[in-house]
Amino acid sequence: MYGGSGGVNPTEAQITAVLSGPDGPVQMINLLKFKDRAQYPAGYDGPEDTDVSGEEAYGRYGANTMPHVAKRGGRLVLLSSPNESVIGDPGDWDQMAIVEYPSRAAFLDMGTDPDYLAGTVHRTAGLERTTILATTPVIDASNPG
């Protein structure tokens, strides 16, 4: 994985913790803070322009990632930009995304896919920091009834 583990990429301990979570669907809540300008690694020779915003670089990661999510039965539940805080400290996140997978194994399977891993260069280049929370859905509000 470009950028290695830790920082804006998971550590082995974090991956192990995800594996030990409950069976069933998992929703990953992604809190995203972008770099002003993307910082691609020295020697990166991809076809894309590297002089872009962090948000644009992360968008490239998302465009590469979503087909891999769908292939594993997952879906994007929400992509949003936070504005005001109604209660509590909002932090200074630029975007939040919720991605649902049918299982933790489906989520972790992407980490073995070379095409997915190649796209993580854009994630590492674009993110200043992130927090990703693995959560268990209690109510599926997108499916009324």
N, C-alpha and C positions, 0 to 999 in steps of 0.2 A: 504494500500500500504506500503510495506517495505520502511523504510526511511522517511515516511511522505511526506508532501508537502513542496515545496521550495527547494532551492539548485539545485539538479539535477532532481527534480521532480516538476511538475507544482503546483502553488498555486491555490486556489479557484478563486482568481481574474483573473488569467491568463486563467483559463478554461472558466470563464464567458466572457472574451474578445473574445476567439475563437468562442464561440456561437454567438456573436453579429456580426461576420464577414459576408461577402457576401455569398449568396447561391451558390451552384455549387461546382465543384471540388476544392480541396485545396491540395497544396503541402507543406509538412513540410520539411524545410531545417534544418538539424541537424548538428551542428558543435560540434565535440566531442574531448575532451581532457581526456585521460585515466590516472588513477593512475598507478604508477610503479607496485605496488602490490595491488591486490584486498583487500578490507576491508569489509568482511562480518560481519553482526551484531552479537554481543555476543549471544550465544544460537542457532545460525542458525544450523539446523540439516538436511540439504538437503543431497542428495546422492552424490553430487559432491565434489571433492577435493576443499578446499577453499584456498589453497596455490598456487595461480595462478596470472598471470599478470592481470592488470585492463582490458587490451584489450581482454584477454581470457574470463574474467567474462562478459564483455559487449557482446562478441560473443554469449555467452549462452543466454543472454537477446534477442539478435536478432533472434537466432534459435527458441526461444519460441514465439517471437512476430510475425514473418512473416506469419505463418499460420492464425493468428488472423487478420492481415491486409488483406490477401487474402479473408478470409471468409466474410469480409465487403466490398469486391469489390475494395480493394486497391492494390497497387503494389509498388515495389522498383524501382525507376527510376534510381538512381545512388548511388553507394558506391565507394568512392574514397579517396585516401590519397593525400593531397595537398603537393606540392613540392616547387616550387619557386613562388614568387609574381611577376607578370608582371607590375601591377600598384597597388599602395596602400599598406597598412599594412596588411600582411597576418595573423597576430596573430601567435599563435603556436599550432594550432589545429592538432591532429593526424589523424583524418578522417572526412569526411563529407558524409552525406547520404541525399538523397531526396526521400521521401516516399509520394506517391499521394493517396488520398482517394476520392471517388466520392462525398463526402460531409463532412462538419464539423461534422454533427451528426454521420456519420459512424466512424470518428476518435474518437469522444468522447464516442461512445458506448463501445469501448474497456475498458474504465475505469470502466465499470460495470461488466466485465467478471472476475470471480474469478481465472480462469486459467491464464489469461493474468497478472492479478495483482500479482499472486504468483511469476511470472517470473521477476517482477521488482526488486526483491532482487539482481539480477545480475547486473542490470543497476546501482543501487545505490552503489553496491560494487565496480564496475569497473570504474565509471566516477569520475574524479577530478572536472570537470565542463563541462557545455554544454550551448549552445544557440540554441534554436529551433525557427525558424521563420515560422509562418503560412502565406503562400503566395497564391495568386490567379494566376493560369496559364494564360498567355496571348497567347502564341503559344505552341502547342504540337509538339516539334521538333522530338519526337520519332515516329511520325506518318506522314511521308512526303506525300504530295499529295495535 
